[in-house]
Amino acid sequence: MAGLINIGFGNMVNTDKIISIISSDSAPAKRLIQRGKETETLIDATQGRRTKSVIFTENNKIILSALQPETLAGRFNGNTAEDYDDAKE
């Protein structure tokens, strides 16, 4: 069943399309982000904030989020007790 995950600032991603969520700190992640910019497969959902997570989808899109990977994983797994105030991230 398809669902949506809030990746911050009211932006949503289809959970059925997510392959992985990784931290943006590593050199390989930074290279993949650069390659996504060059091939126009990158979607920046950070609203100008620092990128903390990189989401990869099955249709080869790369989505940037200003939320921590752990926060997104909690939302993906249906953790409803979590605080959804994006301003704290």
Summary of the structure (lengths in Angstrom):
residues: 89
radius of gyration: 12.4
end to end distance: 28.4
largest distance: 38.6
contacts: 229
relative contact order: 0.23
helix: 30%
strand: 30%
